[in-house]
Amino acid sequence: MRLTALALSLACALSLSAQTSPEWKILDKGNKDFQGESISFPDLVYARTKLSNGQNPPVTVLSCSDSRVPPELVFKRSLGQIFLVRSAGNVTDSLGIASIEYALTKKWTKLLVILAHDKCGAVEAAINGLGKPTDENRNLQALVDKIRESFNNVPCPNPAECWAFRTRQNALNTIEDLKRRSPIIRKAVDVDKLPVVIGLYELKSGKVLVWKTINN
């Protein structure tokens, strides 16, 4: 429990700190609206017409595929406002990386968000394993192995809180993994100082806690 309290305290402190990116301020406001009873997306007909000939989404999000974590709803963003890449465990392969690179090379992305969530089944599978590898589960095994890379043989300080600890390790490692595997992403973050927010979505509250910011 102490580990969880410390992590949440740190996350809350970061959430209240000066995240200066205007794109993040918009997402943060949208998330506060989402935590209420309902949200709406007016003028969809106009938006569809306006976007029919092109797009310029200012935010790219890499999120878990979990059905309970839809980033557009979580941040109250409508058509044309988020360029989204999703994969179980908020990690991705070369095709997902290429999608992020595509948005960067188009000069759309003003903010990159890595969005994890609590009680992530993919992280749990990485902790507990899938059993014996077979031809049938080789793709799932590759996903689990990718998440497990972030653990770096570091033991959980508190076994009872291992799921939360590993979720955080995985999310924080994701941006470093993206930079290692993509010169385009590495240049965007390290040279061009693209703002990055790494956060956790709470399934019950609907709140996004900020774990780390880069260039923001």
FIVOKOL-885732 format. One record per residue: x, y negated, z negated of N, C-alpha, C, O in turn; residue number from 0; residue in one letter. Coordinates in pm, whole numbers, always signed. Each point is the difference from the previous one (the first is absolute). Example, Ala and Ser with C-alpha at 12.3 -4.5 7.8 and 13.67 -1.06 7.14 Angstrom:
BEGIN
> +1319,+569,-780,-89,-119,+0,+90,-120,+0,+104,+2,-66,0,A
> -139,-107,+138,+82,-119,-6,-77,-109,-73,+51,-111,-17,1,S
END
This chain:
BEGIN
> +82,+120,+0,-82,-120,+0,+86,-127,+0,-35,-99,+64,0,M
> +151,+103,-137,+85,-118,-4,+52,-34,+139,+10,-118,+35,1,R
> +24,+220,+45,+49,-22,+135,-107,-67,+85,+28,-96,+72,2,L
> -151,+147,-82,-109,-58,+79,-25,-144,-42,-19,-87,+85,3,T
> +20,+61,-218,-24,-136,-48,+107,-95,+50,-29,-113,+39,4,A
> +156,+161,-40,+109,-83,+48,-15,-29,+148,+19,-114,+44,5,L
> -53,+217,+34,-17,-18,+145,-112,-98,+30,+13,-86,+86,6,A
> -125,+101,-158,-113,-88,+23,+32,-142,-44,-41,-97,+64,7,L
> +115,+84,-176,+39,-132,-46,+88,-69,+101,-20,-118,+30,8,S
> +117,+192,+25,+87,-56,+102,-79,-38,+124,+22,-106,+58,9,L
> -114,+194,-18,-81,-27,+119,-84,-124,-18,-10,-83,+90,10,A
> -50,+69,-208,-84,-117,-27,+85,-127,+0,-42,-103,+52,11,C
> +161,+112,-111,+88,-116,-2,+36,-44,+141,-1,-119,+31,12,A
> +33,+216,+53,+31,-33,+139,-121,-56,+71,+12,-92,+81,13,L
> -130,+147,-111,-122,-47,+65,-26,-146,-33,-56,-73,+82,14,S
> +98,+29,-202,-25,-137,-42,+115,-92,+38,-12,-122,-16,15,L
> +121,+176,+65,+113,-84,+38,-29,-67,+133,-102,+24,+64,16,S
> +195,-110,-22,-26,-82,+118,+30,+77,+127,+109,-11,+55,17,A
> -205,+88,-8,+12,+56,+134,-36,-111,+99,-116,-39,+10,18,Q
> +215,-11,+62,-17,-123,+74,-55,+20,+141,-46,-96,+61,19,T
> +51,+217,-8,-48,+23,+135,-148,-35,+12,-81,+52,-76,20,S
> +44,-141,+169,-141,-33,+15,-84,+120,+39,-118,+9,-35,21,P
> +179,+84,+109,-74,+121,+39,-33,+84,-123,-109,+57,-9,22,E
> +203,-50,-89,-31,+77,-120,-106,-69,-84,-85,+67,-59,23,W
> +88,-198,+51,-101,-72,-77,-140,+29,+55,-96,+11,-77,24,K
> +84,+0,+207,-129,+33,+62,-42,+142,-38,-115,+24,-34,25,I
> +210,+70,+41,-30,+139,-36,-39,+9,-147,-94,+71,-36,26,L
> +168,-142,-49,-28,+4,-143,-139,-53,-31,-72,+57,-82,27,D
> +33,-165,+147,-135,-53,-19,-105,+99,+48,-102,+21,-66,28,K
> +128,+41,+182,-94,+99,+51,-15,+118,-94,-110,+52,-18,29,G
> +222,-10,-44,-7,+111,-95,-82,-37,-123,-72,+84,-53,30,N
> +84,-206,+7,-81,-44,-113,-149,+3,+37,-83,+40,-82,31,K
> +50,-81,+204,-140,+7,+44,-48,+145,+7,-114,+31,-36,32,D
> +203,+59,+82,-35,+141,+13,-31,+64,-134,-77,+96,-6,33,F
> +136,-145,-100,-24,+56,-133,-139,-32,-54,-37,+50,-106,34,Q
> -39,-130,+177,-136,-31,-40,-99,+104,+48,+37,+114,+27,35,G
> -162,-153,-17,-108,+93,+34,-8,+28,+150,-35,+111,+40,36,E
> +66,-210,+42,-14,+20,+144,+82,-102,+77,+33,-107,-53,37,S
> +0,+140,+176,+65,-93,+91,-71,+8,+134,-69,+99,+28,38,I
> +85,-200,+55,-64,+0,+131,+98,-54,+103,+96,-70,-34,39,S
> -123,+101,+158,+84,-44,+111,-90,-70,+102,-53,+64,+91,40,F
> +37,-195,-105,-88,-73,+92,+65,-21,+137,+120,+20,+16,41,P
> -201,-61,+80,+48,-39,+133,+75,+111,+73,+96,-28,+71,42,D
> -139,+153,-87,+69,+110,+66,-17,-5,+152,+92,+37,+74,43,L
> -206,-82,-28,-21,-11,+144,+99,-99,+59,+63,+26,+103,44,V
> -49,-140,-169,+97,-100,+45,+142,+56,-4,+77,-19,+93,45,Y
> -43,+89,-203,+135,+55,-15,+29,+103,+108,+110,+1,+57,46,A
> -206,+85,-29,+21,+101,+105,+25,-66,+135,+88,+41,+75,47,R
> -165,-143,-46,+15,-71,+128,+135,-70,+7,+70,+9,+100,48,T
> -34,-77,-208,+126,-75,-4,+120,+92,+16,+98,-36,+65,49,K
> -106,+155,-124,+114,+92,+0,+3,+95,+118,+93,+79,+13,50,L
> -193,-85,+71,-9,+98,+110,+116,-11,+97,+30,+96,+72,51,S
> +37,-211,-68,+111,-18,+94,+137,-4,-66,+100,-25,+66,52,N
> -95,+51,-197,+130,+0,-66,-12,-8,-150,-109,-21,-55,53,G
> +222,+39,-12,+3,-2,-146,+129,-66,-48,+97,-11,+75,54,Q
> -98,-34,-199,+117,-59,-63,-9,+18,-151,-5,-99,-74,55,N
> +2,+225,+27,-18,+24,-145,+123,-42,-79,+110,+48,+28,56,P
> -124,-135,-128,+115,-51,-72,+57,+95,-104,+111,-22,-50,57,P
> -185,+128,+16,+42,+92,-105,+5,+142,+54,-94,+46,+65,58,V
> +204,+24,-92,+11,+142,+29,-2,+76,-132,+72,-36,-94,59,T
> -155,+139,+86,-13,+79,-122,+31,+146,+30,-55,+58,+94,60,V
> +143,+0,-174,+21,+145,+0,-67,+54,-125,+42,-31,-112,61,L
> -146,+112,+131,-83,+44,-111,-17,+150,+3,+20,+65,+103,62,S
> -58,-10,-218,-40,+141,-5,-128,+20,+80,-80,-92,+15,63,C
> +62,+214,+36,-119,+32,+78,-123,+29,-86,-109,+20,+54,64,S
> +125,-19,-184,-110,+33,-91,-126,-81,+34,+7,-121,+18,65,D
> -120,+191,-11,-125,-64,+42,-49,-106,-98,-85,-82,+34,66,S
> +139,+85,-156,-41,-97,-102,+83,-127,+2,-19,-89,-83,67,R
> +112,+80,+179,+91,-114,+5,-1,-64,+140,+101,+7,+71,68,V
> -212,-69,-31,-5,-67,+131,+54,-142,-10,-69,-87,-54,69,P
> +188,+59,+105,+62,-132,-22,-85,-119,+46,+1,-104,-66,70,P
> -73,+118,+177,-81,-113,+44,-104,-38,-105,-24,-119,-23,71,E
> -36,+219,-41,-97,-30,-105,+70,-47,-127,-43,-96,-64,72,L
> +150,+164,+28,+74,-33,-122,+42,-147,-1,-3,-66,-105,73,V
> +42,+14,+222,+46,-138,+9,-103,-93,+66,+26,-117,+25,74,F
> -145,+172,+2,-107,-79,+62,+49,-68,+128,-12,-121,+17,75,K
> +68,+202,+70,+48,-51,+129,-84,+59,+111,-35,+118,-4,76,R
> +3,-199,+101,-89,+42,+107,+80,+35,+126,+121,+24,-7,77,S
> -188,-22,+120,+63,+36,+127,+117,-92,+31,-8,-122,-19,78,L
> +117,+181,+68,+112,-79,+46,+90,-54,-107,+90,-79,+31,79,G
> -109,+117,-157,+75,-61,-109,+104,+91,-64,+91,-47,-68,80,Q
> -102,+178,+90,+98,+95,-52,+39,+99,+109,-85,+59,+66,81,I
> +216,-42,-48,+53,+106,+87,+33,+116,-93,+88,-12,-86,82,F
> -157,+123,+103,-1,+105,-102,+65,+129,+47,-29,+51,+108,83,L
> +118,+2,-193,+60,+132,+19,-32,+81,-124,+26,-45,-112,84,V
> -84,+164,+130,-40,+80,-116,+55,+142,+12,+0,+60,+107,85,R
> +46,-9,-220,+47,+138,-8,-7,+43,-146,+24,-80,-90,86,S
> -58,+205,+67,-9,+50,-137,+128,-30,-76,+110,+29,+48,87,A
> -123,-85,-167,+117,-33,-81,+71,-127,+40,+112,-25,-47,88,G
> -174,-57,+132,+58,-125,+50,+147,+13,+40,+82,-87,-29,89,N
> -51,+199,+96,+128,+16,+69,-34,+22,+147,-116,+23,+34,90,V
> +214,-32,+52,-34,+15,+141,+114,+62,+79,+115,+1,-44,91,T
> -150,+49,+161,+98,+61,+90,+44,-103,+104,-29,-119,-13,92,D
> +98,+166,+116,+54,-92,+101,-112,-72,+76,+18,-113,+44,93,S
> -132,+179,-28,-110,-65,+71,-60,-113,-83,-34,-105,+53,94,L
> +20,+127,-183,-48,-106,-87,+99,-116,-6,-40,-117,+0,95,G
> +168,+149,-5,+102,-104,+2,-7,-79,+129,+12,-123,-1,96,I
> -33,+192,+111,-12,-68,+129,-119,-96,+0,+6,-106,+62,97,A
> -113,+143,-130,-116,-89,-8,+35,-129,-75,-38,-109,+42,98,S
> +111,+122,-154,+44,-118,-74,+93,-84,+87,-11,-123,+4,99,I
> +103,+190,+65,+92,-70,+90,-75,-73,+110,+37,-111,+38,100,E
> -142,+171,+12,-79,-62,+107,-56,-134,-46,+11,-100,+71,101,Y
> -70,+99,-191,-56,-125,-53,+110,-103,-23,-22,-119,+22,102,A
> +139,+163,-67,+110,-93,-24,+52,-59,+130,+25,-120,+8,103,L
> -8,+204,+93,+53,-50,+127,-99,-91,+71,+39,-83,+82,104,T
> -167,+99,-113,-102,-91,+54,-4,-134,-75,-72,-92,+39,105,K
> +151,+83,-146,+7,-120,-83,-132,-29,-73,-30,-115,-32,106,K
> -48,+221,+6,-125,-18,-72,+24,-6,-151,-57,-83,-70,107,W
> +143,+172,+22,+7,+28,-143,+70,-111,-79,+118,-29,+22,108,T
> -192,-32,-114,+55,-100,-91,+15,+56,-141,+63,-62,-86,109,K
> -120,+180,+63,+7,+67,-131,-17,+150,+21,-87,+44,+74,110,L
> +172,+34,-141,-10,+146,+1,-40,+47,-138,+61,-39,-100,111,L
> -165,+122,+92,-49,+52,-127,+12,+152,-1,-45,+67,+92,112,V
> +106,-12,-197,+0,+144,-24,-101,+23,-112,+19,-48,-112,113,I
> -126,+122,+143,-110,+15,-96,-14,+145,-45,-47,+85,+76,114,L
> +88,-59,-199,-20,+130,-63,-129,-3,-82,-67,-102,-5,115,A
> +34,+213,-58,-117,+1,-89,+19,+105,-108,+81,+92,+15,116,H
> -154,-107,-125,+10,+96,-108,-66,+133,+40,-86,+4,+88,117,D
> +126,+102,-155,-54,+134,+22,+14,+45,+146,-91,+60,+57,118,K
> +206,-89,+2,+25,+35,+140,+24,+150,+14,+93,+55,-61,119,C
> -176,+11,+139,+10,+145,+17,+127,+42,+70,+55,+107,-29,120,G
> -6,-189,+121,+123,+34,+71,+119,-2,-95,+89,+84,+9,121,A
> -87,-181,-99,+108,-5,-99,-10,+119,-95,+101,+60,-36,122,V
> -222,-26,-4,-19,+116,-86,+52,+127,+67,+64,+84,-64,123,E
> -91,-71,+196,+49,+117,+72,+153,+2,+6,+62,+106,-5,124,A
> -3,-225,+15,+146,-7,+2,+59,+40,-135,+109,+57,-6,125,A
> -182,-86,-101,+46,+38,-133,-13,+150,-22,+93,+66,-48,126,I
> -208,-13,+85,-32,+140,-32,+39,+98,+110,+12,+120,-26,127,N
> +7,-170,+148,+34,+87,+111,-123,+61,+66,-110,-5,-55,128,G
> +130,+62,+174,-108,+61,+77,+8,+152,+1,-76,+66,+71,129,L
> +168,-11,-148,+22,+143,+9,+103,+31,+108,+78,-87,+39,130,G
> -79,+208,+8,+99,+44,+99,-24,-68,+134,-113,+2,+51,131,K
> +218,-64,+9,-16,-61,+132,-35,+105,+106,+57,+109,+1,132,P
> -150,-143,+85,-42,+88,+109,-13,-82,+127,+4,-123,-4,133,T
> -22,+192,+116,-23,-71,+126,-129,-80,-6,-12,-106,+62,134,D
> -85,+158,-137,-129,-68,-6,+6,-132,-76,-71,-94,+34,135,E
> +155,+87,-136,+2,-122,-81,+126,-84,+21,+32,-86,-83,136,N
> +39,+110,+193,+128,-68,+18,-15,-152,+10,+88,-74,-46,137,R
> -198,+26,+103,-19,-145,+9,-28,-60,-138,+53,-105,-35,138,N
> -137,+174,-42,-25,-44,-137,+128,+5,-83,+26,-89,-81,139,L
> +52,+193,+103,+126,+13,-74,+94,-114,+33,+69,-51,-89,140,Q
> -66,+10,+216,+86,-112,+39,-43,-129,-70,+84,-80,-41,141,A
> -215,+60,+28,-51,-118,-71,+40,+3,-147,+49,-99,-54,142,L
> -71,+213,-9,+34,+15,-142,+150,-19,-22,+41,-65,-96,143,V
> +41,+122,+184,+144,-14,-12,+43,-146,+13,+91,-46,-68,144,D
> -159,-28,+157,+32,-141,+20,-27,-79,-128,+81,-83,-40,145,K
> -194,+110,-23,-31,-69,-126,+99,+39,-108,+45,-85,-78,146,I
> -10,+212,+73,+91,+49,-104,+138,-63,+11,+71,-9,-99,147,R
> -32,-34,+219,+130,-66,+17,+15,-120,-93,+110,-31,-45,148,E
> -222,-36,+18,+6,-121,-82,+31,+29,-146,+38,-90,-75,149,S
> -54,+215,+34,+22,+33,-141,+148,+1,-37,+37,-29,-114,150,F
> +49,+63,+212,+145,-4,-20,+47,+78,-122,+94,-41,-68,151,N
> -159,+153,+40,+35,+86,-113,-4,-72,-135,+64,+43,-96,152,N
> -139,-152,+89,-16,-73,-125,-113,+64,-80,-112,+7,+49,153,V
> +139,+40,-170,-106,+63,-79,-102,-104,-46,+33,-117,-17,154,P
> -157,+160,-2,-102,-88,-54,+30,-28,-147,+18,+93,-78,155,C
> -11,-220,+38,+26,-32,-141,-104,+60,-94,+31,+40,-112,156,P
> -156,-34,+160,-109,+57,-79,-79,+93,+90,-73,-48,+88,157,N
> +84,+179,-107,-71,+94,+88,-149,-27,+12,-59,+27,+105,158,P
> -2,-79,-209,-144,-27,+4,-33,-114,+95,-113,-12,+47,159,A
> +213,-73,-19,-21,-114,+88,+73,+17,+133,+24,-98,+71,160,E
> +11,+221,-37,+85,+25,+117,-68,-45,+130,+66,-55,+89,161,C
> -195,+78,-78,-73,-36,+122,+12,-150,+28,+31,-40,+112,162,W
> -55,-42,-214,+11,-145,+16,+143,-42,+30,+24,-87,+83,163,A
> +71,+150,-152,+141,-33,+20,+44,+32,+143,+68,-81,+64,164,F
> -106,+199,-15,+39,+40,+136,-70,-86,+105,+59,-30,+104,165,R
> -181,-9,-129,-71,-86,+94,+74,-132,+18,+14,-51,+111,166,T
> +33,-2,-222,+74,-126,+5,+134,+18,+71,+39,-83,+82,167,R
> +32,+192,-114,+127,+28,+67,-20,+7,+151,+77,-57,+77,168,Q
> -180,+129,-35,-25,+19,+141,-30,-131,+70,+53,-26,+108,169,N
> -137,-57,-169,-36,-128,+62,+120,-93,+11,+20,-63,+104,170,A
> +59,+55,-211,+116,-88,+2,+106,+49,+98,+74,-81,+58,171,L
> -66,+211,-39,+97,+56,+94,-42,-21,+145,+85,-1,+90,172,N
> -214,-15,-66,-50,-4,+138,+64,-112,+80,+40,+22,+115,173,T
> -30,-141,-172,+58,-111,+78,+146,+26,+31,+47,-33,+109,174,I
> +27,+92,-204,+141,+32,+26,+11,+108,+108,+90,-5,+84,175,E
> -181,+101,-86,-2,+104,+102,-29,-59,+137,+62,+38,+99,176,D
> -156,-131,-93,-32,-65,+127,+121,-75,+54,+28,+5,+120,177,L
> +42,-74,-207,+117,-75,+45,+112,+92,+47,+69,-29,+97,178,K
> -52,+141,-167,+104,+96,+41,-28,+56,+139,+93,+23,+77,179,R
> -218,-2,-48,-37,+71,+123,-32,-94,+116,-17,+46,+113,180,R
> +9,-175,-140,-39,-93,+106,+86,-127,-3,-14,-80,-93,181,S
> +100,+60,+191,+76,-125,+9,-92,-121,+14,+33,-109,-47,182,P
> -148,+127,+110,-94,-112,+19,-58,-44,-134,-7,-119,-30,183,I
> -35,+216,-52,-56,-33,-131,+109,-55,-91,-24,-96,-74,184,I
> +142,+156,+78,+111,-48,-82,+34,-145,+32,+20,-81,-91,185,R
> -14,+47,+216,+29,-139,+40,-112,-93,-46,+27,-110,-49,186,K
> -152,+154,+64,-113,-84,-39,+5,-33,-149,-24,-114,-39,187,A
> +57,+214,-44,-1,-19,-145,+128,-66,-50,-5,-96,-76,188,V
> +120,+148,+119,+127,-46,-56,+54,-127,+65,+66,-80,-66,189,D
> -93,+62,+194,+56,-115,+73,-106,-110,+17,+24,-116,-32,190,V
> -139,+156,+83,-105,-100,+25,-84,-32,-123,-84,-90,+2,191,D
> +110,+166,-112,-65,-25,-129,-152,+12,+7,-73,-84,-54,192,K
> +27,+189,+120,-143,+29,+3,-49,+30,-141,+58,+86,-67,193,L
> -162,-153,+17,-53,+32,-132,-58,+142,-4,-68,+43,+93,194,P
> +96,+27,-202,-50,+136,-21,-62,+7,-139,+56,-50,-97,195,V
> -173,+112,+88,-64,+26,-128,-23,+150,-13,-58,+62,+90,196,V
> +103,-3,-200,-22,+142,-29,-94,+7,-119,+31,-53,-107,197,I
> -145,+118,+125,-100,-3,-106,-74,+130,-19,+14,+94,+78,198,G
> -92,-92,-183,-80,+117,-37,-146,-39,-6,-37,-97,-66,199,L
> -46,+171,+135,-145,-19,-6,-58,+90,-109,+21,+121,+0,200,Y
> -96,-182,-93,-66,+76,-105,-137,+46,+48,-86,-82,+33,201,E
> +68,+212,-28,-125,+55,+54,-123,-48,-76,-102,-32,+60,202,L
> +112,+26,-192,-119,-32,-80,-32,-149,+1,-116,-39,+14,203,K
> +217,-45,-31,-24,-144,-10,-8,-70,+134,-63,-105,+12,204,S
> +128,+162,+91,+6,-66,+130,+110,-104,+8,+11,-72,+99,205,G
> +70,+63,-203,+104,-103,-6,+130,+50,+61,+36,+116,-16,206,K
> +34,-206,+85,+134,+29,+50,+102,-62,-94,+4,-122,-17,207,V
> +78,+206,-45,+110,-46,-86,+127,-11,+84,+30,+89,+79,208,L
> +42,-198,-95,+122,-21,+76,+117,+61,-78,+26,-39,-114,209,V
> +43,+133,+176,+115,+64,-62,+130,-71,+32,+88,-13,-85,210,W
> -77,-34,+209,+125,-66,+41,-29,-91,+117,-85,+30,+85,211,K
> +157,-141,-81,-6,-87,+118,+141,-21,+51,+96,+0,-76,212,T
> -85,-18,+207,+127,-27,+66,-20,-122,+88,-95,-6,+78,213,I
> +184,-90,-90,-8,-122,+83,-133,-72,-17,-45,-68,+93,214,N
> -18,+81,-207,-137,-54,-14,-12,-85,-127,-107,-53,-29,215,N
END
